Amino acid sequence: MMHNAPVLPLAVTMGEPAGIGGELSLRSWSARQKDSSPFFVIDDPQRLKEISTSLSLNVPIEKISSPSETTECFKHALPVIEQKLVEDVAPGKPRTSNGGSVLASIQRAVSFVQSDQASAVVTNPINKLVLYNAGFRHPGHTEYLAELAGSQAASIMMLACKQLRVVPVTIHLSLQEAIQALSRDLIKHTIRTTDSALKKDFGIQSPRIAISGLNPHAGESGSMGREEIELIEPVLEELRHEGINLTDPLPADTMFHARAREEYDVAVCMYHDQALIPIKTLDFDGGVNITLGLPFIRTSPDHGTAFNIAGKGIANPSSILAAIDMAAEMAAKRTQK
């Protein structure tokens, strides 16, 4: 249930058209509540109509020309700002030729937020390989959004569900590369950005941030590695002088049980799996991917395009519904400032 919903609607992107994004957009409208935040989709209306018909979802589709038409339209139909595909696409069979339409949907969503016509961007999953074949040259969604925002700083990924928020310092790197990439500056930037976002977007005045160690048992006083002593702890001491509330480096294997989670608002972890294994174990279907450090709000479901189930009518909308709710809640927090 949403409270203090922002006046501006949310912009939902097309995602990979051969995946489950279209079905998720349709199911999200069907699942709306009386106080749900209105959203519009930047997609091909004809494609969505065909999905609705083929899966017997019975979702009325209405083409709108401006985000300002969303709120009224949303009451009786899914509002869609048209972004045509170059080629028709079959479920599970992506076409490189549609890559430009996928990227244009993202660009337009960002533009609507930047021009104060939408309150946040919610992105349906993309397929990077398809986009690479179409000329895409970014490591992923997050880096592309950072470029559209004009941000030079390293992008920060948060995964969140009701029980836990996690932020990995290094993301999509091999374990060996992740260890090499860890630096004082990267750890500092990650923690500062996380602290700021919890205050601005989550309404937490004094965030409690738990820090994982890198090594087993957080290095056990240097007997299992010295990164905690030589790299992580000096950064934490510096940031404490800035007023940031931080734990010492904690053993990653004991910081995620229920009692431990009550002691902090977010866990900052040194590499991908430290952060993502616990949250995906706790809430595999409902986790939300949030990009921190952008000048606008961006959330996304924490799953991929699911080509294997596209067109079968069995896609689970829990994660995108959570992403829509969280984007609306974050936007409401910003408007309260």
TIMARVEX-482811 format. One record per residue (C-alpha): residue number from 1; residue in three letters; x, y, z. Coordinates in Angstrom, 1 decimal, always signed. Each point is the difference from the previous one (the first is absolute). Layout:
{NUM,'ala',{X,Y,Z}}
...
END
This chain:
{1,'met',{+0.0,+0.0,+0.0}}
{2,'met',{+1.3,+3.4,-0.9}}
{3,'his',{-0.1,+3.1,+2.2}}
{4,'asn',{+1.0,+3.6,-0.9}}
{5,'ala',{+0.1,-1.1,-3.6}}
{6,'pro',{+1.7,+2.6,-2.2}}
{7,'val',{-2.1,+2.0,-2.4}}
{8,'leu',{+2.3,-0.8,-3.0}}
{9,'pro',{-0.4,-3.4,-1.6}}
{10,'leu',{+2.7,-2.7,-0.2}}
{11,'ala',{+1.6,-0.7,-3.4}}
{12,'val',{+0.3,-3.8,-0.8}}
{13,'thr',{+2.3,-1.0,-2.8}}
{14,'met',{-0.6,-2.6,-2.7}}
{15,'gly',{+2.9,-2.4,+0.8}}
{16,'glu',{+0.9,-2.8,-2.3}}
{17,'pro',{-3.1,-0.5,-2.1}}
{18,'ala',{+0.6,-3.8,-0.5}}
{19,'gly',{+0.1,-0.4,+3.8}}
{20,'ile',{-2.6,+0.2,+2.8}}
{21,'gly',{+0.0,+3.8,+0.3}}
{22,'gly',{-3.2,+0.6,-1.9}}
{23,'glu',{-1.9,-2.6,+2.1}}
{24,'leu',{+1.4,+1.5,+3.2}}
{25,'ser',{-1.2,+3.5,-1.0}}
{26,'leu',{-3.5,-1.3,-0.7}}
{27,'arg',{-0.1,-2.0,+3.2}}
{28,'ser',{+1.2,+3.0,+1.9}}
{29,'trp',{-3.0,+2.0,-1.2}}
{30,'ser',{-2.4,-2.8,+0.8}}
{31,'ala',{+1.4,-0.2,+3.6}}
{32,'arg',{-0.5,+3.7,+0.6}}
{33,'gln',{-1.8,+1.1,+3.2}}
{34,'lys',{-2.1,+3.1,+0.5}}
{35,'asp',{+2.9,+1.9,+1.5}}
{36,'ser',{+2.7,-1.4,-2.3}}
{37,'ser',{+2.3,+2.5,-1.7}}
{38,'pro',{-0.9,+0.5,-3.6}}
{39,'phe',{+2.6,-1.1,-2.6}}
{40,'phe',{+0.3,+0.1,-3.8}}
{41,'val',{+1.9,-2.3,-2.2}}
{42,'ile',{+2.3,+1.0,-2.9}}
{43,'asp',{-0.7,-2.9,-2.4}}
{44,'asp',{-1.7,-1.1,-3.2}}
{45,'pro',{-3.8,+0.1,+0.7}}
{46,'gln',{-0.8,-2.5,-2.6}}
{47,'arg',{+2.6,-2.5,+1.4}}
{48,'leu',{-1.6,+0.4,+3.5}}
{49,'lys',{-3.5,-0.5,-1.4}}
{50,'glu',{+1.2,-3.2,-1.7}}
{51,'ile',{+1.6,-1.3,+3.3}}
{52,'ser',{-3.2,+0.9,+1.9}}
{53,'thr',{-2.1,-1.9,-2.4}}
{54,'ser',{+2.2,-3.0,-0.4}}
{55,'leu',{+0.3,-0.5,+3.8}}
{56,'ser',{-3.6,+0.9,+0.7}}
{57,'leu',{+1.0,+2.8,+2.3}}
{58,'asn',{-2.8,+2.3,-1.2}}
{59,'val',{+2.0,+3.1,+0.7}}
{60,'pro',{-1.3,+3.1,-1.9}}
{61,'ile',{+2.8,+1.9,-1.7}}
{62,'glu',{-0.3,+3.7,-0.6}}
{63,'lys',{+2.6,+2.0,-2.0}}
{64,'ile',{+0.8,+3.4,+1.6}}
{65,'ser',{+2.1,+2.8,-1.4}}
{66,'ser',{+1.3,+1.5,+3.3}}
{67,'pro',{+0.7,-1.2,+3.6}}
{68,'ser',{-2.5,+2.6,+1.2}}
{69,'glu',{-2.8,-2.2,-1.4}}
{70,'thr',{+1.0,-3.0,+2.2}}
{71,'thr',{-1.9,+0.6,+3.2}}
{72,'glu',{-3.4,+0.2,-1.6}}
{73,'cys',{+0.7,-2.8,-2.5}}
{74,'phe',{+1.4,-2.3,+2.6}}
{75,'lys',{-3.4,-0.4,+1.6}}
{76,'his',{-1.4,-1.9,-2.9}}
{77,'ala',{+2.9,-1.1,-2.2}}
{78,'leu',{+3.8,-0.5,-0.1}}
{79,'pro',{+1.4,+3.3,-1.4}}
{80,'val',{+2.6,-0.5,-2.7}}
{81,'ile',{+2.2,+2.5,-1.7}}
{82,'glu',{+0.8,-1.5,-3.3}}
{83,'gln',{+3.5,-1.3,-0.8}}
{84,'lys',{-0.4,-2.2,-3.1}}
{85,'leu',{+2.1,-3.1,-0.7}}
{86,'val',{+1.8,-0.3,-3.3}}
{87,'glu',{-1.0,-3.6,-0.3}}
{88,'asp',{-2.6,-2.2,+1.5}}
{89,'val',{+1.4,-2.3,+2.6}}
{90,'ala',{-0.9,-3.5,+1.2}}
{91,'pro',{+0.3,-0.9,+3.7}}
{92,'gly',{+3.5,-1.3,+0.8}}
{93,'lys',{+1.4,+1.0,-3.4}}
{94,'pro',{+1.7,+3.4,+0.3}}
{95,'arg',{+0.8,+2.1,-3.1}}
{96,'thr',{+3.0,+2.2,-0.2}}
{97,'ser',{-1.9,+2.5,-2.1}}
{98,'asn',{-2.2,+0.9,+2.9}}
{99,'gly',{+3.0,+1.1,+2.2}}
{100,'gly',{-0.4,+3.6,-1.0}}
{101,'ser',{-3.7,+0.0,+1.2}}
{102,'val',{+1.1,-1.5,+3.3}}
{103,'leu',{+2.6,+2.7,+0.6}}
{104,'ala',{-2.4,+2.7,-1.2}}
{105,'ser',{-2.5,-1.1,+2.7}}
{106,'ile',{+2.7,+0.4,+2.7}}
{107,'gln',{+1.1,+3.4,-1.4}}
{108,'arg',{-3.5,+1.3,-0.1}}
{109,'ala',{-0.8,-1.1,+3.5}}
{110,'val',{+3.1,+1.8,+1.3}}
{111,'ser',{-1.0,+3.1,-2.0}}
{112,'phe',{-3.4,+0.0,+1.5}}
{113,'val',{+1.4,-0.1,+3.5}}
{114,'gln',{+2.6,+2.7,-0.8}}
{115,'ser',{-2.7,+2.3,-1.3}}
{116,'asp',{-2.2,-0.6,+3.1}}
{117,'gln',{-2.7,-1.9,-1.9}}
{118,'ala',{+0.6,-3.2,+1.9}}
{119,'ser',{+1.2,-0.7,+3.6}}
{120,'ala',{+2.2,-3.1,-0.6}}
{121,'val',{+1.2,-2.5,-2.5}}
{122,'val',{-0.9,-3.7,+0.3}}
{123,'thr',{+1.8,-2.2,-2.5}}
{124,'asn',{-1.1,-3.3,-1.3}}
{125,'pro',{+2.8,-2.5,-0.6}}
{126,'ile',{+2.2,+0.3,-3.1}}
{127,'asn',{+2.3,-2.5,-1.7}}
{128,'lys',{+3.5,+1.4,-0.2}}
{129,'leu',{+1.2,-2.4,-2.7}}
{130,'val',{-2.9,+1.0,-2.3}}
{131,'leu',{+0.9,+3.7,+0.6}}
{132,'tyr',{+3.7,-0.6,-0.5}}
{133,'asn',{-0.8,-1.5,-3.4}}
{134,'ala',{-2.0,+3.2,-0.7}}
{135,'gly',{+3.1,+2.2,+0.9}}
{136,'phe',{-0.6,+0.5,+3.7}}
{137,'arg',{+3.3,+0.7,+1.7}}
{138,'his',{-0.7,+0.2,+3.7}}
{139,'pro',{+0.6,-2.7,+2.6}}
{140,'gly',{-3.7,+0.1,+0.9}}
{141,'his',{-3.2,+1.9,+0.7}}
{142,'thr',{+1.5,+1.8,+3.0}}
{143,'glu',{+3.0,+1.4,-1.8}}
{144,'tyr',{-2.2,+1.1,-2.9}}
{145,'leu',{-2.4,+1.9,+2.3}}
{146,'ala',{+3.0,+1.7,+1.7}}
{147,'glu',{+1.1,+1.2,-3.4}}
{148,'leu',{-3.5,+1.3,-0.8}}
{149,'ala',{+0.1,+1.8,+3.3}}
{150,'gly',{+3.4,+1.5,-0.7}}
{151,'ser',{+1.4,-1.6,+3.1}}
{152,'gln',{+3.7,-0.8,-0.1}}
{153,'ala',{+0.1,-1.7,+3.4}}
{154,'ala',{+0.0,-3.8,+0.4}}
{155,'ser',{-3.6,-1.3,+0.0}}
{156,'ile',{-1.2,-1.7,+3.2}}
{157,'met',{-2.4,-2.9,+0.1}}
{158,'met',{-2.3,-0.7,+2.9}}
{159,'leu',{-2.2,-3.1,+0.2}}
{160,'ala',{-2.9,+0.3,+2.4}}
{161,'cys',{-2.9,-2.0,+1.4}}
{162,'lys',{-2.1,+0.4,+3.2}}
{163,'gln',{+2.5,-1.9,+2.1}}
{164,'leu',{+3.4,+1.3,-1.3}}
{165,'arg',{+1.8,+2.6,-2.0}}
{166,'val',{+3.5,-0.8,-1.5}}
{167,'val',{+2.5,+2.0,-2.0}}
{168,'pro',{+3.0,-1.8,-1.6}}
{169,'val',{+3.2,+2.2,-0.3}}
{170,'thr',{+1.1,-2.0,-3.1}}
{171,'ile',{-2.7,-1.4,-2.3}}
{172,'his',{+0.4,-2.0,-3.2}}
{173,'leu',{+3.6,-1.1,+0.3}}
{174,'ser',{+1.7,-3.3,+0.5}}
{175,'leu',{+1.0,-0.6,+3.6}}
{176,'gln',{+3.7,+0.6,-0.9}}
{177,'glu',{-0.8,+3.2,-1.8}}
{178,'ala',{-2.3,+1.2,+2.8}}
{179,'ile',{+2.8,-0.4,+2.6}}
{180,'gln',{+2.3,+2.0,-2.3}}
{181,'ala',{-2.6,+2.7,-0.6}}
{182,'leu',{-0.6,+0.7,+3.7}}
{183,'ser',{+1.5,+3.3,+0.9}}
{184,'arg',{-0.3,+2.6,+2.7}}
{185,'asp',{-1.7,+2.4,-2.4}}
{186,'leu',{-2.5,-2.5,-1.2}}
{187,'ile',{-1.0,-1.1,+3.5}}
{188,'lys',{-0.3,+3.6,+1.1}}
{189,'his',{-2.1,+1.0,-3.0}}
{190,'thr',{-2.3,-3.1,+0.5}}
{191,'ile',{-0.6,+0.7,+3.7}}
{192,'arg',{-0.5,+3.8,-0.4}}
{193,'thr',{-2.5,-0.6,-2.9}}
{194,'thr',{-1.9,-2.6,+2.0}}
{195,'asp',{-0.2,+2.2,+3.1}}
{196,'ser',{-1.2,+2.9,-2.1}}
{197,'ala',{-2.7,-2.1,-1.8}}
{198,'leu',{-1.3,-1.4,+3.2}}
{199,'lys',{-0.6,+3.5,+1.4}}
{200,'lys',{-1.4,+1.5,-3.2}}
{201,'asp',{-2.0,-2.9,-1.5}}
{202,'phe',{-0.9,-2.2,+3.0}}
{203,'gly',{-0.5,+2.6,+2.7}}
{204,'ile',{+2.5,-1.5,+2.4}}
{205,'gln',{+1.6,+3.0,+1.8}}
{206,'ser',{+2.9,-1.9,+1.5}}
{207,'pro',{+0.6,-3.1,-2.1}}
{208,'arg',{+1.7,-3.0,+1.7}}
{209,'ile',{+2.4,-1.5,-2.5}}
{210,'ala',{+1.5,-3.5,+0.5}}
{211,'ile',{+3.2,-0.7,-1.8}}
{212,'ser',{+1.1,-3.5,-1.0}}
{213,'gly',{+3.6,-1.1,+0.1}}
{214,'leu',{+1.6,-1.4,-3.2}}
{215,'asn',{+1.5,-3.1,+1.5}}
{216,'pro',{-1.4,-2.9,+2.0}}
{217,'his',{-0.7,+1.1,+3.6}}
{218,'ala',{+0.8,+3.6,-1.1}}
{219,'gly',{+3.7,-1.1,-0.2}}
{220,'glu',{+0.1,-1.2,+3.6}}
{221,'ser',{+2.4,+2.7,+1.2}}
{222,'gly',{+2.2,-0.4,-3.1}}
{223,'ser',{+0.4,-3.8,+0.2}}
{224,'met',{-2.3,-0.5,-3.1}}
{225,'gly',{+1.0,+3.1,-1.9}}
{226,'arg',{+0.9,+3.6,+0.8}}
{227,'glu',{-2.4,+1.9,-2.3}}
{228,'glu',{-2.3,+0.8,+3.0}}
{229,'ile',{+2.9,+1.5,+2.0}}
{230,'glu',{+1.9,+1.8,-2.8}}
{231,'leu',{-2.8,+1.0,-2.4}}
{232,'ile',{-3.5,-0.1,+1.5}}
{233,'glu',{+0.4,+1.2,+3.6}}
{234,'pro',{+1.9,+3.2,-0.8}}
{235,'val',{-2.8,+1.0,-2.4}}
{236,'leu',{-2.6,-0.7,+2.6}}
{237,'glu',{+1.8,+2.1,+2.6}}
{238,'glu',{+0.3,+2.9,-2.4}}
{239,'leu',{-3.8,-0.2,-0.8}}
{240,'arg',{-0.9,-0.1,+3.6}}
{241,'his',{+1.6,+3.4,+0.4}}
{242,'glu',{-2.6,+1.2,-2.6}}
{243,'gly',{-2.8,-1.2,+2.2}}
{244,'ile',{-0.8,-3.2,-1.8}}
{245,'asn',{-1.2,-2.8,+2.3}}
{246,'leu',{+2.1,-3.2,-0.9}}
{247,'thr',{+0.7,-3.3,+1.5}}
{248,'asp',{+3.5,-1.5,-0.1}}
{249,'pro',{+0.5,-2.6,-2.8}}
{250,'leu',{-2.3,-2.9,+0.8}}
{251,'pro',{+0.3,-3.7,-0.9}}
{252,'ala',{-2.3,-0.4,-3.0}}
{253,'asp',{-1.2,-3.4,+1.2}}
{254,'thr',{-1.5,+1.3,+3.2}}
{255,'met',{-1.4,+3.4,-0.9}}
{256,'phe',{-3.2,-1.0,-1.9}}
{257,'his',{-2.0,-2.1,+2.5}}
{258,'ala',{-3.2,+1.6,+1.3}}
{259,'arg',{+1.3,+1.3,+3.3}}
{260,'ala',{+3.1,+1.6,-1.7}}
{261,'arg',{-2.1,+1.7,-2.6}}
{262,'glu',{-1.9,+1.9,+2.7}}
{263,'glu',{+3.2,+1.9,+0.8}}
{264,'tyr',{+0.5,+1.8,-3.3}}
{265,'asp',{-1.9,+1.7,-2.9}}
{266,'val',{+2.3,-1.1,-2.8}}
{267,'ala',{+2.9,-2.4,-0.5}}
{268,'val',{+2.9,+1.1,-2.1}}
{269,'cys',{+1.9,-3.0,-1.3}}
{270,'met',{+3.3,-0.3,-1.8}}
{271,'tyr',{-1.1,-2.1,-3.0}}
{272,'his',{-3.0,-1.2,-1.9}}
{273,'asp',{-0.9,-3.3,+1.6}}
{274,'gln',{+0.5,+1.1,+3.6}}
{275,'ala',{-2.9,+2.5,-0.6}}
{276,'leu',{-2.2,-1.9,-2.4}}
{277,'ile',{-0.1,-3.5,+1.4}}
{278,'pro',{-1.7,+1.1,+3.3}}
{279,'ile',{-2.6,+2.3,-1.6}}
{280,'lys',{-0.9,-2.5,-2.7}}
{281,'thr',{-0.3,-2.7,+2.6}}
{282,'leu',{-2.4,+2.1,+2.1}}
{283,'asp',{-2.1,+1.3,-2.9}}
{284,'phe',{+0.8,-1.4,-3.4}}
{285,'asp',{-3.2,+1.3,-1.7}}
{286,'gly',{-0.4,+3.3,+1.7}}
{287,'gly',{+3.5,+1.6,+0.0}}
{288,'val',{+0.4,+3.4,-1.6}}
{289,'asn',{+3.1,+1.4,-1.8}}
{290,'ile',{+0.5,+3.7,+0.8}}
{291,'thr',{+2.7,+2.2,-1.5}}
{292,'leu',{+1.5,+2.4,+2.5}}
{293,'gly',{+1.8,+3.2,-0.7}}
{294,'leu',{-2.1,+1.1,-3.1}}
{295,'pro',{-1.8,+3.3,+0.0}}
{296,'phe',{-3.2,-1.9,-0.5}}
{297,'ile',{-1.6,-3.1,+1.4}}
{298,'arg',{+0.4,-3.3,-1.8}}
{299,'thr',{-1.2,-3.4,+1.1}}
{300,'ser',{-0.3,-3.3,-1.8}}
{301,'pro',{-1.1,-3.5,+0.6}}
{302,'asp',{+2.9,-2.2,+1.2}}
{303,'his',{-0.3,-2.6,-2.8}}
{304,'gly',{+0.8,-0.3,-3.7}}
{305,'thr',{-2.1,-0.3,-3.2}}
{306,'ala',{-1.0,-3.6,+0.6}}
{307,'phe',{-0.1,-1.0,-3.6}}
{308,'asn',{-0.8,-3.6,+1.0}}
{309,'ile',{-3.4,+1.0,+1.4}}
{310,'ala',{-0.8,+3.0,-2.2}}
{311,'gly',{-3.5,-0.3,-1.6}}
{312,'lys',{-1.1,-2.8,+2.3}}
{313,'gly',{-2.0,+2.2,+2.4}}
{314,'ile',{+1.8,-1.2,+3.1}}
{315,'ala',{+2.3,+3.0,+0.7}}
{316,'asn',{+0.0,+1.0,+3.7}}
{317,'pro',{-0.5,+3.8,+0.3}}
{318,'ser',{+1.0,+0.1,+3.7}}
{319,'ser',{+3.4,+1.7,-0.7}}
{320,'ile',{-1.3,+2.7,-2.4}}
{321,'leu',{-2.9,+0.7,+2.3}}
{322,'ala',{+2.5,+0.5,+2.8}}
{323,'ala',{+2.1,+2.1,-2.3}}
{324,'ile',{-2.9,+2.2,-0.8}}
{325,'asp',{-1.1,+0.3,+3.6}}
{326,'met',{+3.6,+0.8,+1.1}}
{327,'ala',{+0.5,+2.7,-2.7}}
{328,'ala',{-3.3,+1.6,+1.1}}
{329,'glu',{+1.0,+0.0,+3.6}}
{330,'met',{+3.5,+1.4,-0.7}}
{331,'ala',{-1.6,+2.8,-2.2}}
{332,'ala',{-2.4,+0.8,+2.8}}
{333,'lys',{+2.9,+0.3,+2.5}}
{334,'arg',{+1.7,+2.5,-2.4}}
{335,'thr',{-3.1,+2.1,-0.3}}
{336,'gln',{-0.3,+0.2,+3.7}}
{337,'lys',{+3.3,+1.8,+0.3}}
END
